[in-house]
Amino acid sequence: MQGDFEQARKYYYESLEIRLEIEDRLGIVSCIVGFAEIANFENLNNLATYLLGFVESTLQSIDCVLDGIELKQYKQTITRLHEQLSDEEFNKYWEEGKKLTLDEAVELALKLEKND
């Protein structure tokens, strides 16, 4: 939220590793929301939309909701993506993101970390 995306990437990566190890699905989803926000700020809007589509379908499948800062990030990023993409583009990436497996979503998110 302070604009230091390099540091945020590192923190999300570290958190994601831990959450994967302990199989904390909601924690993994929260990390992916953070990665999606970073992707959006770096103008990787298709990637951000894929990731948030995954988040939406995963939250439904595990019957959970985001709250606090993750919910705020999620909603704000979706709003920005709607402003930056056409409805057709947004819906295409969103629907494709909803079909991602956990492993595929993590792999996409980690591509951001590796771009340092």
N, C-alpha and C positions, 0 to 999 in steps of 0.2 A: 504494500500500500504506500510505501515511501518512495517507490520508483527505483529501488536498487534491485533490478531483476537478476543480476548475476548472483548476488547473495541469496535472493529468494530461491533461485533455481537450486543452489547448493542445499539449502535447508529442506526444500521439498524432496530433493533426491534422497537425502539422509533419512527423512521421515518415511518416505515411500519404502526404502529398503527395510526399515524396522517393521513397518505395518505389513509388508509382504511376508516377512519372516514369522510374524505372530498371527498371520491370516486375519487381520482386522479389516474386513471388507469396507466398512463405513469409513475407516481411516484412509484406506487406499483411495476411495472415491473423493474424500476431502483433498487429498494431495493432488489428484487429477484435476480438480476444480482450480487449484492454484496454478498448475501447469497450463491449463486452458487460458487463464487470465494472462499469464506471461506470453503465451502464443499470440493472443489478441493484441497485446501492447507491442509485440514485435511484427505486427501485420501478417501473421500467419493465421489468417481468419478461417481458412478451411480446416486447418488442424484444430484450432480452438473449438470450432463447431462440431467436428467429429468427437472430440473428447467430451464435450458437454452433452452430446447425444448419448454417448456411452453412460455418462453419469445419470441422466434421466432414466434410461432403461434399467440400470443397475439398482437405483434407488427403489424403483417400482418392484423389481424382482426380490429384493431383500426386505421390502416393506418398511423402509426407513425414509426419513426426511433430513435435510440439512438444517442447521440452525446457526445462529451467531454469525461470525465473520464469513464462514463458508457459504451460507445462504446469501449474504449480501454480495459476495464476490460472484456467485453463480448468477444472480439476477442482473447485476450490473454488466457482466460480461455478455450475457444473452442480449441485453438491451443494446450494447455497443455493436454486437454482431449484426443485429437486425438493421442498424443504421448503416453499416458498412457493406453488407451483402444484399443482393436482391433477394426477394422472397424465394425465388426459384433456387438460387444457390444455397441459401440458408437451409431450406427444407431438404434439399438433396444431401448436403453434408450431415445434417441432423439425423436423417433417416439412416444413412450409411453408418454413422457413429453408433446408433442404437443397436446395430448388428455386430459390433465389435465384441470379441471375447475379452476377458480380463487381461490375458497375456498380450493381445494386440493393442489394447488401450495403453497398457504400461509401456510397451515398446515405443509407441508413438510419443508418449509423454517423455520418455527418456531421450528421445532424439533432441529435445530441447536442451537437456542437461549436457549432452555431448557437443553442443554447438559453442561451448565456451571458448 
